[in-house]
Amino acid sequence: MTDEPPARALWIEGQGKCALVAEEIAAPADGEVLIRARYGGISRGTESLVLSGGVPEDQFTAMKCPYQAGEFSFPVKYGYCVVGTVEAGPERLLGRTIFCLHPHQSEFIVREADVHEIPDGVPPGRAILAANMETALNIVWDAGLLPGDRVAVFGAGVVGLLTAHIASRVPGAEVTLVDINPQRREISAQLGIGFAMPPDLPRECDLLINCSASEAALSEALACAGVEARVVEASWYGDRAVNLKLGGAFHARRLSIVSSQVGTILSSRSRRWTPARRMAKALELLKDARLDLLISGETRFGALAEAYAEIIASPATLCHRIVY
């Protein structure tokens, strides 16, 4: 008999409806580790689609997150940003602070291969940004960014901010964040990145990256593109259709539109870069203390079910931290 509280997980039981549900946790088998969660992160863009029931049925398999339970037709246990402590498993990992992809849950078992040790210099509370940083790194790879490029990143959410942050470190790159929310100007400035609202967009860009999930932004990207520029669509629209005018200068300027999705590493890099190596690099990139600006608030796990829908709905939310 123990006074230890049972493990609990956040389940989305229906459109806009959540609950914390008790979970049975067995002892880890060989090759597995038991994790006690310390912090989690809410990825507003993807999780808002899940909460609203906006994942199309033909994408249920592609959108499934590691260790997900249930289905997107509800109920579903979803989420993918957890920092925790190894409580049981191989001796070399005991007591280590790790990042892993797992739904929002206070205690859980994962495969040893799925945990990533957090490097020195990265506070555990900031490490919840690792999945978003990994996505941003993959976007920059897919974009083919080169020194000196004029770059516009549309959407100053977490992924857009991190993408612009990485891009701005390329020598000579002229990077501008574009967003309709003027409050994002300040955080952009603190990260040392230029900012523009739609009336003042940069022109003749070499590279344009859309992280906004907005078809208007994608159209604006095409309008700002220089000859033979590359437009990278990094958003995911769920079941929403996108109307795009491909007349005008689209053909005359020989523009390219390519997609970026973190589930696949660019083929020209995949022989050298495994997902584990990519995640290790993403964690290393989180050593910059300015990235704490992307944590827009926090909530105790015990109150998450009641607060989740409001957190998701708020346009002020960047990465919302869960404290276990």
ABEGO torsion letter per residue (X at the ends): XBABBBBBBBBBABBGBBBBBBBBBBBBBBGBBBBBBABBBBBAAAAAAAAAGABBAAAAAAABBBGBBEBAAOBBBBEABBBBBBABEBAAABGBBBBBBBBBBABBBBBAAABBBBBBGBBAAAAAAAAAAAAAAAAAAAAGBBBGBBBBBBEABAAAAAAAAAAAABBGBBBBBBBABAAAAAAAAAAGBBBBBAAABBBGBABBBBAAGBAAAAAAAAAABBBGBBBBBABBAEABBBBBBABEAAAAAGBBBBBBBAABBBAAAAAABBAAAAAAAAAAAAABAAAAAABAEBBBAAAAAAAAAAAAABAABBBBBBBX
